[in-house]
Amino acid sequence: MQGRNVFTTFAANLMIMQRIGLFLAALLIGTAAFGQVEQIVGDWKTVDDKTGNNFAVVHIFKATNGLYYGKIIKILVGDENIVCDQCEGADKDKPMKGLLIVRDMKAIDGELREGKVLDPLSGKFYYGKIYLKEGRLVLRGSLDKRGFLGRNQTWLRAD
């Protein structure tokens, strides 16, 4: 009988240790994902995926509502006073400098997702996803929420 109690106690302790190990692993993964998102925050030079030219500098930030946004803070080519003439609604004819092109992104598993991305040249919104790959920011704009129908742009950290 006593041998059985030792085994039961050992098994119970083993289960507790496994649960603690799983909790710590989840905590570490969550901390790493949070750090990844914090590295996304900052200034990025957009790179046109078709021409390879830099167009603007976008500042990505976390707002007080807990969501992430990206705003054009500098135009690198052409007229700095260019307006979004292809945009619709409240963005119609607004200056591109100061325009929010990344909107309502949520931090999920080290990425920014579930928001929208505005292409200021076409005036169209796309479902957006932003993540880091090899120190560069990858912005994926897609027609569908899952990201199957779309394209990527790779942006560089601004100096």
C-alpha positions in Angstrom: 0.0 0.0 0.0 2.8 2.4 0.9 4.6 1.8 -2.4 1.5 2.7 -4.2 1.3 6.1 -2.4 4.9 6.9 -3.3 4.1 6.1 -7.0 0.9 8.2 -6.9 2.8 11.1 -5.3 5.6 10.8 -7.9 3.1 10.8 -10.7 1.3 13.8 -9.3 4.5 15.8 -9.0 5.5 14.8 -12.5 2.2 16.2 -13.8 2.7 19.4 -11.9 6.3 19.8 -13.3 5.0 19.2 -16.9 2.3 21.8 -16.5 4.9 24.3 -15.1 7.2 23.5 -18.1 4.4 24.1 -20.6 3.5 27.3 -18.9 7.1 28.5 -19.0 7.4 27.5 -22.7 4.2 29.4 -23.6 5.5 32.4 -21.7 8.8 32.4 -23.5 7.1 32.1 -26.9 4.8 34.9 -26.1 7.7 37.1 -25.0 9.6 36.4 -28.2 6.6 37.2 -30.3 6.1 40.5 -28.4 9.7 41.4 -29.0 9.3 40.7 -32.7 6.4 43.1 -32.9 8.3 45.8 -31.0 11.0 45.6 -33.7 8.4 46.4 -36.4 7.7 49.7 -34.7 9.7 52.5 -36.2 10.6 54.1 -39.5 10.8 52.1 -42.8 11.7 53.0 -46.3 9.1 51.6 -48.7 10.6 49.7 -51.7 8.4 49.3 -54.8 8.4 45.6 -55.6 8.1 46.3 -59.3 10.8 49.0 -59.8 13.0 48.6 -56.6 12.8 52.3 -56.0 12.2 53.9 -52.6 9.0 55.9 -52.5 8.5 57.1 -48.9 9.3 56.6 -45.3 6.5 55.1 -43.2 6.4 55.4 -39.4 4.8 52.3 -37.8 3.5 52.9 -34.3 1.2 51.5 -31.6 -1.7 53.7 -30.8 -3.4 54.2 -27.4 -6.2 51.8 -28.5 -3.6 48.9 -28.7 -3.7 48.7 -32.5 -0.8 49.4 -34.9 -0.8 52.0 -37.7 1.6 53.3 -40.3 1.8 56.8 -41.6 3.8 58.3 -44.4 6.2 60.8 -42.8 8.4 61.6 -45.8 8.1 61.4 -49.6 11.4 60.4 -51.2 10.6 60.9 -54.9 8.8 63.6 -56.8 6.7 66.3 -55.3 6.5 66.1 -51.5 3.0 67.8 -51.8 1.5 65.0 -53.8 -2.1 64.1 -52.9 -3.9 60.8 -52.9 -6.2 61.6 -55.9 -7.1 57.9 -56.4 -8.2 57.5 -52.8 -11.9 57.5 -51.9 -13.9 58.9 -49.0 -12.1 60.9 -46.3 -8.7 60.2 -47.9 -9.7 61.7 -51.3 -7.2 64.4 -52.2 -5.4 64.3 -48.9 -1.6 64.9 -48.9 0.2 61.6 -49.0 2.6 62.9 -46.4 0.7 62.2 -43.2 -1.6 59.6 -44.8 -2.3 56.5 -42.8 -1.6 53.6 -45.0 -1.5 50.8 -42.4 -4.6 50.7 -40.3 -6.0 48.7 -37.3 -3.4 46.0 -37.2 -3.3 43.6 -34.2 -0.2 42.0 -32.8 -0.6 38.2 -33.2 2.2 35.7 -32.8 5.0 38.2 -33.6 3.2 39.7 -36.6 0.8 42.5 -37.3 -2.4 41.2 -38.8 -6.2 41.6 -39.3 -5.9 45.2 -40.5 -5.9 47.0 -43.7 -3.2 48.4 -46.0 -3.8 51.3 -48.4 -2.0 51.5 -51.7 -1.8 55.3 -52.0 -1.0 55.1 -55.8 -4.2 53.1 -56.6 -6.4 54.3 -53.7 -7.3 50.6 -52.9 -7.4 48.9 -49.6 -6.1 45.4 -49.0 -6.0 43.0 -46.1 -2.6 43.4 -44.5 0.0 41.4 -42.7 3.4 42.7 -41.6 6.3 40.6 -40.2 10.1 40.7 -40.1 12.3 38.5 -42.2 16.1 38.7 -42.0 15.9 42.2 -40.5 13.6 43.5 -43.2 10.0 44.3 -42.9 7.6 42.3 -45.2 4.3 43.8 -45.9 1.7 41.5 -47.6 -1.3 43.1 -49.1 -4.0 40.6 -50.3 -7.5 40.5 -51.7 -8.5 37.7 -49.3 -8.2 37.5 -45.5 -6.0 34.4 -45.6 -3.4 36.1 -47.8 -3.5 33.7 -50.7 -4.2 36.3 -53.4 -1.8 39.2 -53.0 1.8 40.3 -53.1 4.6 41.3 -50.8 6.8 44.4 -50.5 10.0 44.3 -48.5 10.8 47.5 -46.7 14.2 48.6 -45.3 14.8 50.2 -41.9 15.1 54.0 -42.4 18.4 55.6 -41.3 
